[in-house]
Amino acid sequence: GNPELPTAVNITWSSINFKTILQWQPKPSGYFYTVEIHGQASDSKKKCILTAETECDVTDVLRNVRETYTAHILSVTSSGMDNFEEPPFAVSEKFTPYNQSVLGKPEIQNYTQKGSKLNVIFQDPLTPYTFPNGSFQSIRDIFQHDLEYKLYYWKDQSSGKKDATTKSHTFEISVDSTKNYCFYIQGIIPSRRENRNGQESMVLCTSIGRSILDDYGAEVFIIIAVIAIAVITLAIVLSVILCKRKKAKAAREKEPLNGV
């Protein structure tokens, strides 16, 4: 081979919803990289041949998501692939997409809070893999019954969090009909040892009719009540004082003039 060429270091797999990117260092200078993917039960496949980049999308050669793969990152010159000598290379850690690809964010399609029921409808994240008809497979199509979802929910402006689990696309939760609720959803693979919890969806909140008491709390009402009582009391006191003054003035006007 060509032992003078540097070999790749810091090789990492980055995979979300089975879209898998292989990354490494350093940036090549005067040479190139070629990636070989080796499966335990399949022939090796070359990707990103003679690339000057330090990442490679290997999604399409990992279609058997239950297989375990390693990546050989070859350091080669432009003509190095034509001879029979084995170029220097570095080997990645093993990677099994089914066990290690991270679950992406579920998409919340609709939610309603009617009375004491909170209903949430969501959609599975899609993968890059397709069915024969060209439609994309979802993570549910791959994980089947291994996949479940958790809904985390709490009263708006409260820190107490509850959760519920489903294997379908909907949640129906009993809630306090007078309170708004915030929530998010997360995919989970309970059978995994690592990467069990997926990415969290965006947080959404319901917006049933709210009172000022809901928004600002009882303290504000107490303050308002105290101010109102003070204003009313002041008005009464002023009225009494003015009334007494008028009576006193009227009485003085009715008194006969001295010395007449």
Backbone as CSV, one residue per row, in Angstrom:
resi,resn,N_x,N_y,N_z,CA_x,CA_y,CA_z,C_x,C_y,C_z
1,GLY,0.828,-1.194,0.000,0.000,0.000,0.000,0.859,1.238,0.000
2,ASN,0.245,2.333,0.448,0.938,3.597,0.506,0.904,4.079,1.960
3,PRO,1.828,3.610,2.785,1.768,3.870,4.219,1.961,5.335,4.574
4,GLU,2.431,6.182,3.610,2.619,7.588,3.944,1.292,8.338,4.053
5,LEU,0.238,7.831,3.425,-1.046,8.537,3.445,-1.683,8.455,4.842
6,PRO,-2.183,9.583,5.336,-2.872,9.551,6.629,-4.155,8.725,6.521
7,THR,-4.530,8.104,7.604,-5.805,7.368,7.634,-6.821,8.158,8.460
8,ALA,-8.081,7.859,8.235,-9.164,8.599,8.883,-9.177,8.348,10.392
9,VAL,-9.607,9.361,11.125,-9.781,9.248,12.575,-11.137,9.847,12.946
10,ASN,-11.539,9.631,14.199,-12.817,10.167,14.715,-13.982,9.801,13.798
11,ILE,-14.080,8.540,13.458,-15.149,8.068,12.565,-16.442,7.918,13.378
12,THR,-17.513,8.538,12.901,-18.793,8.464,13.619,-19.932,8.166,12.646
13,TRP,-20.939,7.468,13.177,-22.187,7.238,12.449,-23.225,8.229,12.964
14,SER,-23.919,8.895,12.067,-25.001,9.796,12.441,-26.254,9.358,11.676
15,SER,-27.283,8.926,12.401,-28.446,8.340,11.732,-29.729,8.755,12.425
16,ILE,-30.655,9.360,11.645,-31.982,9.730,12.137,-33.012,9.189,11.156
17,ASN,-33.974,8.427,11.667,-35.009,7.811,10.819,-34.379,7.016,9.670
18,PHE,-33.231,6.395,9.937,-32.508,5.526,8.993,-31.798,6.272,7.870
19,LYS,-31.812,7.590,7.884,-30.915,8.328,6.991,-29.572,8.400,7.704
20,THR,-28.554,7.784,7.124,-27.297,7.563,7.836,-26.125,8.229,7.123
21,ILE,-25.418,9.054,7.875,-24.242,9.769,7.374,-23.013,9.290,8.150
22,LEU,-21.966,8.953,7.429,-20.691,8.583,8.026,-19.778,9.800,7.983
23,GLN,-19.152,10.118,9.103,-18.278,11.301,9.181,-16.934,10.925,9.783
24,TRP,-15.887,11.669,9.391,-14.547,11.379,9.896,-13.665,12.600,9.718
25,GLN,-12.413,12.488,10.107,-11.384,13.521,9.938,-10.094,12.811,9.509
26,PRO,-9.082,13.509,8.966,-9.002,14.948,8.677,-9.384,15.227,7.226
27,LYS,-9.431,16.504,6.878,-9.663,16.895,5.488,-8.449,16.451,4.670
28,PRO,-8.645,15.780,3.532,-7.492,15.266,2.785,-6.755,16.363,2.011
29,SER,-5.466,16.186,1.877,-4.648,17.103,1.079,-3.666,16.260,0.271
30,GLY,-3.874,16.222,-1.045,-3.018,15.422,-1.900,-3.442,13.967,-2.008
31,TYR,-4.572,13.644,-1.449,-5.102,12.273,-1.557,-6.626,12.340,-1.417
32,PHE,-7.283,11.183,-1.507,-8.739,11.112,-1.457,-9.163,9.990,-0.513
33,TYR,-10.463,9.936,-0.282,-11.038,8.840,0.498,-12.021,8.050,-0.365
34,THR,-12.111,6.774,-0.075,-13.172,5.933,-0.622,-13.733,5.109,0.529
35,VAL,-15.059,5.031,0.597,-15.717,4.328,1.702,-16.169,2.944,1.237
36,GLU,-15.860,1.943,2.038,-16.367,0.588,1.810,-17.229,0.189,3.007
37,ILE,-18.450,-0.241,2.710,-19.355,-0.700,3.755,-19.374,-2.225,3.754
38,HIS,-19.057,-2.814,4.888,-19.003,-4.273,5.026,-20.125,-4.728,5.959
39,GLY,-21.001,-5.578,5.430,-22.049,-6.176,6.252,-21.644,-7.561,6.697
40,GLN,-22.250,-8.019,7.783,-21.905,-9.349,8.292,-22.351,-10.459,7.346
41,ALA,-23.438,-10.196,6.611,-23.971,-11.247,5.738,-24.122,-10.763,4.304
42,SER,-23.375,-9.734,3.923,-23.496,-9.217,2.560,-22.131,-8.798,2.036
43,ASP,-22.028,-8.667,0.727,-20.773,-8.246,0.104,-20.506,-6.778,0.415
44,SER,-19.240,-6.413,0.380,-18.881,-5.014,0.621,-19.332,-4.151,-0.553
45,LYS,-19.648,-2.913,-0.243,-20.112,-1.968,-1.268,-19.331,-0.676,-1.115
46,LYS,-18.908,-0.117,-2.254,-18.160,1.141,-2.233,-19.113,2.337,-2.342
47,LYS,-18.783,3.381,-1.589,-19.543,4.627,-1.636,-18.555,5.788,-1.613
48,CYS,-18.988,6.918,-2.157,-18.187,8.151,-2.127,-16.756,7.882,-2.611
49,ILE,-16.647,7.341,-3.794,-15.348,6.952,-4.350,-14.522,8.190,-4.704
50,LEU,-13.285,8.197,-4.248,-12.341,9.295,-4.498,-12.947,10.648,-4.107
51,THR,-13.451,10.722,-2.896,-14.040,11.969,-2.418,-13.013,12.784,-1.645
52,ALA,-13.128,14.083,-1.765,-12.291,14.982,-0.974,-13.048,15.475,0.260
53,GLU,-14.268,14.957,0.465,-15.070,15.337,1.629,-14.742,14.424,2.811
54,THR,-15.285,14.778,3.963,-15.075,13.952,5.154,-16.412,13.457,5.710
55,GLU,-17.368,13.285,4.811,-18.617,12.650,5.187,-19.199,11.953,3.960
56,CYS,-20.045,10.967,4.231,-20.596,10.167,3.132,-21.970,9.658,3.528
57,ASP,-22.963,9.891,2.662,-24.307,9.372,2.898,-24.335,7.901,2.465
58,VAL,-24.497,7.020,3.440,-24.446,5.577,3.147,-25.819,4.921,3.306
59,THR,-26.866,5.734,3.319,-28.216,5.235,3.584,-28.603,4.084,2.666
60,ASP,-28.344,4.240,1.363,-28.856,3.262,0.395,-28.169,1.910,0.467
61,VAL,-27.017,1.808,1.120,-26.348,0.508,1.228,-26.593,-0.133,2.598
62,LEU,-27.490,0.470,3.376,-27.839,-0.102,4.686,-29.305,-0.528,4.717
63,ARG,-29.822,-0.961,3.595,-31.245,-1.273,3.497,-31.662,-2.415,4.410
64,ASN,-30.771,-3.359,4.621,-31.072,-4.413,5.591,-30.788,-3.837,6.973
65,VAL,-31.795,-3.202,7.559,-31.563,-2.402,8.766,-31.227,-3.253,9.980
66,ARG,-31.474,-4.546,9.930,-31.159,-5.412,11.074,-29.726,-5.970,10.997
67,GLU,-29.064,-5.748,9.878,-27.694,-6.229,9.739,-26.725,-5.281,10.445
68,THR,-25.587,-5.817,10.864,-24.554,-5.010,11.509,-23.448,-4.718,10.498
69,TYR,-23.063,-3.446,10.425,-22.109,-2.996,9.412,-20.866,-2.388,10.069
70,THR,-19.762,-2.432,9.302,-18.590,-1.619,9.614,-18.193,-0.883,8.345
71,ALA,-17.559,0.267,8.529,-17.101,1.053,7.388,-15.578,1.053,7.356
72,HIS,-15.015,0.779,6.191,-13.582,0.932,5.966,-13.395,2.214,5.165
73,ILE,-12.654,3.144,5.699,-12.400,4.396,4.996,-10.977,4.345,4.458
74,LEU,-10.888,4.188,3.135,-9.601,4.009,2.466,-8.986,5.357,2.114
75,SER,-7.702,5.489,2.335,-6.957,6.679,1.898,-6.234,6.320,0.606
76,VAL,-6.562,7.020,-0.478,-6.036,6.622,-1.794,-5.601,7.855,-2.588
77,THR,-4.685,7.628,-3.516,-4.373,8.644,-4.516,-5.342,8.461,-5.669
78,SER,-5.336,9.386,-6.612,-6.295,9.314,-7.713,-6.146,8.038,-8.518
79,SER,-4.921,7.475,-8.549,-4.700,6.247,-9.316,-4.641,5.026,-8.407
80,GLY,-4.820,5.247,-7.102,-4.628,4.155,-6.143,-5.626,3.033,-6.271
81,MET,-6.786,3.312,-6.842,-7.812,2.272,-6.940,-7.567,1.331,-8.106
82,ASP,-6.600,1.660,-8.962,-6.388,0.848,-10.153,-5.381,-0.285,-9.945
83,ASN,-4.567,-0.172,-8.900,-3.580,-1.233,-8.701,-4.120,-2.281,-7.735
84,PHE,-3.324,-3.282,-7.486,-3.787,-4.405,-6.680,-3.316,-4.318,-5.230
85,GLU,-2.608,-3.265,-4.908,-2.156,-3.107,-3.534,-3.286,-2.546,-2.675
86,GLU,-3.378,-3.019,-1.457,-4.421,-2.543,-0.563,-4.012,-1.202,0.047
87,PRO,-4.819,-0.175,-0.131,-4.459,1.142,0.419,-4.643,1.140,1.938
88,PRO,-4.009,2.072,2.629,-4.223,2.168,4.077,-5.673,2.565,4.354
89,PHE,-6.229,2.067,5.436,-7.623,2.393,5.748,-7.839,2.353,7.253
90,ALA,-8.919,2.980,7.665,-9.351,2.956,9.069,-10.713,2.282,9.133
91,VAL,-10.997,1.635,10.255,-12.242,0.881,10.418,-13.120,1.556,11.477
92,SER,-14.377,1.706,11.152,-15.326,2.323,12.087,-15.771,1.326,13.148
93,GLU,-16.483,1.811,14.134,-17.175,0.930,15.062,-18.358,0.275,14.339
94,LYS,-18.863,-0.798,14.909,-20.005,-1.485,14.310,-21.264,-0.630,14.437
95,PHE,-22.135,-0.800,13.453,-23.368,-0.017,13.438,-24.518,-0.888,12.951
96,THR,-25.590,-0.971,13.759,-26.798,-1.705,13.387,-27.947,-0.705,13.330
97,PRO,-28.419,-0.353,12.142,-29.446,0.698,12.028,-30.684,0.442,12.881
98,TYR,-31.161,-0.792,12.937,-32.392,-1.094,13.666,-32.255,-0.745,15.146
99,ASN,-31.054,-0.927,15.676,-30.832,-0.681,17.103,-30.320,0.719,17.404
100,GLN,-29.722,1.381,16.414,-28.997,2.607,16.718,-29.502,3.864,16.015
101,SER,-30.263,3.732,14.943,-30.767,4.934,14.278,-31.765,5.641,15.193
102,VAL,-31.605,6.946,15.350,-32.440,7.725,16.259,-33.824,7.953,15.641
103,LEU,-34.857,7.880,16.470,-36.207,8.193,16.002,-36.369,9.706,15.909
104,GLY,-36.853,10.185,14.765,-37.044,11.620,14.584,-38.311,12.125,15.256
105,LYS,-38.594,13.411,15.064,-39.737,14.053,15.712,-41.053,13.617,15.067
106,PRO,-42.027,13.163,15.857,-43.361,12.927,15.297,-43.992,14.262,14.900
107,GLU,-44.873,14.225,13.922,-45.563,15.441,13.476,-46.993,15.434,14.003
108,ILE,-47.328,16.420,14.828,-48.683,16.524,15.371,-49.581,17.143,14.302
109,GLN,-50.608,16.408,13.895,-51.481,16.864,12.815,-52.682,17.649,13.317
110,ASN,-53.229,17.230,14.470,-54.425,17.899,14.974,-54.562,17.627,16.466
111,TYR,-55.147,18.586,17.172,-55.421,18.369,18.590,-56.613,19.221,19.009
112,THR,-57.431,18.678,19.902,-58.602,19.397,20.398,-58.781,19.094,21.875
113,GLN,-59.304,20.081,22.600,-59.687,19.872,23.992,-61.152,20.228,24.104
114,LYS,-61.989,19.193,24.230,-63.432,19.385,24.339,-63.890,18.798,25.669
115,GLY,-64.405,19.671,26.512,-64.817,19.210,27.832,-63.625,18.669,28.594
116,SER,-63.748,17.449,29.065,-62.678,16.842,29.865,-61.810,15.893,29.044
117,LYS,-61.817,16.020,27.701,-61.029,15.143,26.836,-60.053,15.945,25.977
118,LEU,-58.803,15.531,26.019,-57.772,16.068,25.130,-57.470,15.011,24.080
119,ASN,-57.699,15.327,22.803,-57.443,14.403,21.700,-56.295,14.928,20.851
120,VAL,-55.335,14.047,20.582,-54.157,14.411,19.791,-53.971,13.372,18.685
121,ILE,-53.820,13.846,17.445,-53.557,12.976,16.296,-52.189,13.343,15.738
122,PHE,-51.355,12.343,15.460,-50.002,12.619,14.983,-49.618,11.649,13.872
123,GLN,-48.473,11.911,13.255,-48.011,11.118,12.113,-46.613,10.574,12.401
124,ASP,-46.354,9.342,11.914,-45.020,8.756,12.061,-44.010,9.495,11.195
125,PRO,-42.769,9.638,11.668,-41.704,10.142,10.790,-41.470,9.176,9.623
126,LEU,-41.105,9.726,8.471,-40.817,8.910,7.289,-39.333,8.582,7.220
127,THR,-39.008,7.497,6.565,-37.621,7.091,6.327,-37.265,7.366,4.863
128,PRO,-35.995,7.270,4.488,-35.622,7.449,3.078,-35.965,6.242,2.210
129,TYR,-36.343,5.131,2.827,-36.607,3.909,2.067,-38.028,3.911,1.512
130,THR,-38.205,3.303,0.339,-39.495,3.341,-0.338,-40.052,1.944,-0.565
131,PHE,-41.369,1.904,-0.747,-42.047,0.693,-1.186,-41.901,0.570,-2.708
132,PRO,-42.230,-0.584,-3.284,-42.146,-0.724,-4.747,-42.947,0.323,-5.514
133,ASN,-44.026,0.850,-4.900,-44.834,1.856,-5.603,-44.245,3.263,-5.482
134,GLY,-43.125,3.395,-4.788,-42.455,4.684,-4.687,-42.788,5.487,-3.450
135,SER,-43.788,5.075,-2.669,-44.132,5.806,-1.454,-43.115,5.493,-0.352
136,PHE,-42.885,6.454,0.510,-41.861,6.292,1.536,-42.368,5.449,2.710
137,GLN,-41.490,4.610,3.201,-41.805,3.839,4.395,-41.676,4.740,5.632
138,SER,-42.561,4.524,6.581,-42.461,5.233,7.855,-41.666,4.379,8.836
139,ILE,-41.312,4.964,9.967,-40.593,4.160,10.960,-41.493,3.049,11.498
140,ARG,-42.818,3.255,11.470,-43.735,2.195,11.911,-43.693,0.998,10.965
141,ASP,-43.509,1.263,9.671,-43.418,0.163,8.705,-42.206,-0.724,8.996
142,ILE,-41.176,-0.137,9.564,-39.956,-0.898,9.858,-40.004,-1.518,11.248
143,PHE,-40.404,-0.742,12.249,-40.362,-1.248,13.623,-41.586,-2.075,13.997
144,GLN,-42.686,-1.900,13.261,-43.910,-2.644,13.542,-44.314,-2.475,15.015
145,HIS,-44.488,-3.600,15.740,-44.979,-3.544,17.119,-43.895,-3.164,18.118
146,ASP,-42.666,-3.017,17.654,-41.598,-2.546,18.550,-41.729,-1.054,18.862
147,LEU,-42.553,-0.358,18.092,-42.650,1.097,18.219,-43.858,1.494,19.063
148,GLU,-43.633,2.414,19.986,-44.747,3.026,20.696,-44.444,4.513,20.891
149,TYR,-45.465,5.253,21.297,-45.299,6.692,21.499,-45.760,7.078,22.895
150,LYS,-45.102,8.089,23.437,-45.522,8.649,24.714,-45.941,10.102,24.527
151,LEU,-47.051,10.447,25.160,-47.513,11.831,25.222,-47.221,12.347,26.626
152,TYR,-46.461,13.404,26.708,-46.203,14.066,27.989,-47.067,15.325,28.032
153,TYR,-47.847,15.496,29.091,-48.768,16.632,29.144,-48.824,17.200,30.559
154,TRP,-49.162,18.486,30.641,-49.226,19.156,31.926,-50.148,20.368,31.812
155,LYS,-50.699,20.783,32.950,-51.528,21.983,32.964,-50.657,23.188,32.619
156,ASP,-51.197,24.037,31.773,-50.461,25.239,31.388,-50.072,26.029,32.639
157,GLN,-48.830,26.484,32.676,-48.260,27.233,33.794,-48.069,26.368,35.037
158,SER,-47.997,25.045,34.835,-47.733,24.125,35.939,-46.521,23.271,35.591
159,SER,-45.837,22.769,36.600,-44.653,21.944,36.357,-44.935,20.456,36.519
160,GLY,-46.130,20.115,36.978,-46.470,18.704,37.164,-46.755,18.020,35.843
161,LYS,-45.932,17.051,35.461,-46.035,16.421,34.142,-46.565,14.994,34.273
162,LYS,-47.491,14.625,33.392,-48.014,13.261,33.320,-47.698,12.695,31.938
163,ASP,-47.879,11.378,31.775,-47.632,10.790,30.453,-48.629,9.680,30.168
164,ALA,-48.797,9.396,28.888,-49.653,8.307,28.420,-48.959,7.652,27.236
165,THR,-49.264,6.374,27.002,-48.582,5.593,25.957,-49.604,5.037,24.970
166,THR,-49.210,4.987,23.677,-50.064,4.370,22.669,-49.210,3.696,21.604
167,LYS,-49.797,2.737,20.924,-49.167,2.133,19.751,-49.898,2.553,18.477
168,SER,-50.897,3.429,18.619,-51.656,3.921,17.461,-51.167,5.323,17.097
169,HIS,-52.001,6.063,16.341,-51.658,7.430,15.931,-52.441,8.474,16.708
170,THR,-53.132,8.055,17.768,-53.983,8.992,18.498,-53.820,8.828,20.004
171,PHE,-54.077,9.918,20.704,-54.181,9.898,22.164,-55.527,10.499,22.543
172,GLU,-56.160,9.929,23.554,-57.351,10.526,24.158,-57.134,10.523,25.662
173,ILE,-56.996,11.721,26.242,-56.599,11.870,27.634,-57.704,12.585,28.407
174,SER,-57.971,12.123,29.626,-58.913,12.824,30.507,-58.189,13.974,31.195
175,VAL,-58.775,15.170,31.101,-58.135,16.365,31.655,-59.171,17.202,32.410
176,ASP,-58.688,18.216,33.097,-59.545,19.186,33.768,-60.137,20.116,32.705
177,SER,-61.460,20.123,32.594,-62.113,20.872,31.510,-61.948,22.383,31.653
178,THR,-61.529,22.861,32.827,-61.397,24.308,33.034,-59.973,24.804,32.820
179,LYS,-59.040,23.901,32.515,-57.641,24.278,32.386,-57.120,24.011,30.983
180,ASN,-56.189,24.843,30.529,-55.464,24.564,29.291,-54.305,23.627,29.583
181,TYR,-53.911,22.866,28.550,-52.824,21.893,28.706,-51.784,22.074,27.597
182,CYS,-50.527,21.818,27.953,-49.436,21.776,26.985,-48.931,20.337,26.889
183,PHE,-48.343,19.984,25.740,-47.946,18.581,25.550,-46.918,18.459,24.432
184,TYR,-46.237,17.324,24.405,-45.384,16.935,23.279,-45.375,15.411,23.186
185,ILE,-44.911,14.894,22.045,-44.907,13.445,21.793,-43.492,12.990,21.485
186,GLN,-43.192,11.752,21.855,-41.864,11.183,21.638,-42.011,9.703,21.291
187,GLY,-41.343,9.262,20.211,-41.334,7.856,19.861,-40.383,7.072,20.767
188,ILE,-40.721,5.820,21.031,-39.913,4.997,21.938,-39.826,3.575,21.378
189,ILE,-38.623,2.981,21.483,-38.424,1.563,21.163,-38.046,0.865,22.479
190,PRO,-39.011,0.287,23.207,-38.724,-0.281,24.529,-37.703,-1.419,24.508
191,SER,-37.578,-2.114,23.379,-36.667,-3.264,23.324,-35.196,-2.854,23.234
192,ARG,-34.931,-1.596,22.944,-33.545,-1.148,22.806,-32.867,-0.964,24.167
193,ARG,-31.562,-1.185,24.153,-30.767,-0.867,25.339,-30.309,0.585,25.310
194,GLU,-30.021,1.093,24.106,-29.606,2.481,23.932,-30.524,3.144,22.900
195,ASN,-30.515,4.456,22.907,-31.342,5.218,21.951,-32.808,4.800,22.006
196,ARG,-33.304,4.509,23.204,-34.704,4.082,23.340,-35.663,5.226,23.010
197,ASN,-35.332,6.417,23.448,-36.229,7.562,23.293,-35.863,8.379,22.067
198,GLY,-36.865,8.704,21.259,-36.632,9.487,20.061,-36.636,10.984,20.348
199,GLN,-36.548,11.761,19.290,-36.588,13.214,19.425,-37.996,13.667,19.809
200,GLU,-38.067,14.753,20.555,-39.351,15.266,21.024,-40.004,16.149,19.961
201,SER,-41.304,15.998,19.808,-42.042,16.883,18.899,-42.055,18.291,19.473
202,MET,-42.533,19.243,18.692,-42.694,20.601,19.214,-43.756,20.592,20.311
203,VAL,-43.631,21.523,21.255,-44.603,21.647,22.340,-45.776,22.500,21.858
204,LEU,-46.982,22.000,22.057,-48.196,22.743,21.698,-49.067,22.888,22.943
205,CYS,-49.926,23.900,22.952,-50.818,24.141,24.081,-52.234,24.381,23.581
206,THR,-53.214,23.898,24.331,-54.609,24.158,23.992,-54.962,25.584,24.397
207,SER,-56.084,26.071,23.905,-56.475,27.459,24.186,-57.980,27.553,24.372
208,ILE,-58.492,26.813,25.359,-59.904,26.979,25.707,-60.057,28.331,26.373
209,GLY,-61.319,28.810,26.524,-61.546,30.137,27.100,-60.890,30.270,28.459
210,ARG,-60.103,31.317,28.632,-59.381,31.551,29.878,-59.943,32.782,30.578
211,SER,-59.964,32.738,31.885,-60.357,33.913,32.667,-59.116,34.669,33.097
212,ILE,-59.323,35.881,33.560,-58.177,36.649,34.062,-57.553,35.933,35.241
213,LEU,-58.394,35.244,36.037,-57.871,34.499,37.178,-56.900,33.423,36.733
214,ASP,-57.192,32.757,35.581,-56.270,31.741,35.050,-54.943,32.360,34.672
215,ASP,-55.011,33.552,34.070,-53.791,34.173,33.555,-52.925,34.781,34.644
216,TYR,-53.600,35.416,35.653,-52.825,36.214,36.602,-52.867,35.700,38.041
217,GLY,-53.801,34.805,38.343,-53.814,34.232,39.680,-54.642,35.046,40.665
218,ALA,-54.881,34.438,41.834,-55.746,35.032,42.854,-55.124,36.277,43.469
219,GLU,-53.786,36.354,43.483,-53.130,37.499,44.123,-53.568,38.815,43.490
220,VAL,-53.670,38.811,42.141,-54.078,40.031,41.449,-55.492,40.431,41.852
221,PHE,-56.369,39.446,41.992,-57.738,39.754,42.383,-57.801,40.330,43.795
222,ILE,-56.961,39.825,44.681,-56.921,40.356,46.048,-56.482,41.823,46.028
223,ILE,-55.441,42.104,45.230,-54.947,43.476,45.123,-56.032,44.385,44.561
224,ILE,-56.697,43.929,43.490,-57.770,44.722,42.876,-58.892,44.971,43.882
225,ALA,-59.246,43.928,44.655,-60.319,44.071,45.643,-59.947,45.092,46.713
226,VAL,-58.693,45.037,47.190,-58.236,45.988,48.209,-58.293,47.413,47.677
227,ILE,-57.820,47.605,46.431,-57.862,48.935,45.822,-59.301,49.424,45.681
228,ALA,-60.169,48.504,45.225,-61.574,48.880,45.039,-62.208,49.287,46.362
229,ILE,-61.940,48.528,47.427,-62.491,48.854,48.750,-61.970,50.209,49.217
230,ALA,-60.662,50.440,48.983,-60.067,51.720,49.385,-60.718,52.885,48.647
231,VAL,-60.944,52.699,47.329,-61.570,53.761,46.533,-62.990,54.019,47.004
232,ILE,-63.731,52.940,47.256,-65.122,53.097,47.711,-65.168,53.779,49.072
233,THR,-64.259,53.333,49.977,-64.209,53.940,51.314,-63.892,55.435,51.225
234,LEU,-62.908,55.771,50.396,-62.534,57.173,50.223,-63.703,57.987,49.669
235,ALA,-64.418,57.392,48.714,-65.572,58.091,48.133,-66.645,58.346,49.188
236,ILE,-66.881,57.348,50.055,-67.889,57.508,51.107,-67.461,58.597,52.095
237,VAL,-66.176,58.539,52.512,-65.664,59.529,53.468,-65.778,60.938,52.893
238,LEU,-65.365,61.105,51.633,-65.453,62.412,50.996,-66.906,62.884,50.902
239,SER,-67.808,61.957,50.593,-69.232,62.312,50.487,-69.772,62.794,51.830
240,VAL,-69.374,62.064,52.889,-69.828,62.446,54.233,-69.296,63.820,54.607
241,ILE,-67.991,64.046,54.343,-67.382,65.345,54.675,-68.062,66.476,53.917
242,LEU,-68.280,66.280,52.624,-68.918,67.308,51.810,-70.336,67.574,52.276
243,CYS,-71.037,66.498,52.647,-72.416,66.640,53.120,-72.474,67.457,54.411
244,LYS,-71.537,67.166,55.357,-71.494,67.894,56.628,-71.170,69.369,56.397
245,ARG,-70.247,69.624,55.482,-69.890,71.013,55.185,-71.083,71.783,54.622
246,LYS,-71.841,71.128,53.728,-73.014,71.785,53.151,-74.050,72.105,54.229
247,LYS,-74.260,71.148,55.155,-75.230,71.363,56.220,-74.782,72.495,57.131
248,ALA,-73.464,72.502,57.455,-72.935,73.560,58.325,-73.069,74.926,57.659
249,LYS,-72.811,75.006,56.360,-72.916,76.263,55.633,-74.358,76.749,55.583
250,ALA,-75.252,75.780,55.354,-76.681,76.149,55.315,-77.157,76.668,56.662
251,ALA,-76.671,76.038,57.730,-77.064,76.474,59.082,-76.565,77.875,59.379
252,ARG,-75.351,78.191,58.959,-74.792,79.511,59.179,-75.574,80.578,58.411
253,GLU,-75.989,80.238,57.232,-76.717,81.196,56.412,-78.095,81.519,56.997
254,LYS,-78.677,80.566,57.761,-79.997,80.784,58.337,-79.943,81.600,59.631
255,GLU,-78.766,81.679,60.302,-78.619,82.440,61.541,-78.787,83.936,61.266
256,PRO,-79.517,84.696,62.199,-79.685,86.158,61.983,-78.380,86.873,62.160
257,LEU,-78.209,87.984,61.482,-76.984,88.742,61.557,-76.856,89.413,62.893
258,ASN,-75.703,89.349,63.514,-75.469,89.986,64.801,-75.603,91.493,64.703
259,GLY,-76.258,92.060,65.694,-76.358,93.516,65.756,-77.480,94.108,64.945
260,VAL,-78.359,93.280,64.390,-79.448,93.810,63.595,-80.657,93.995,64.506
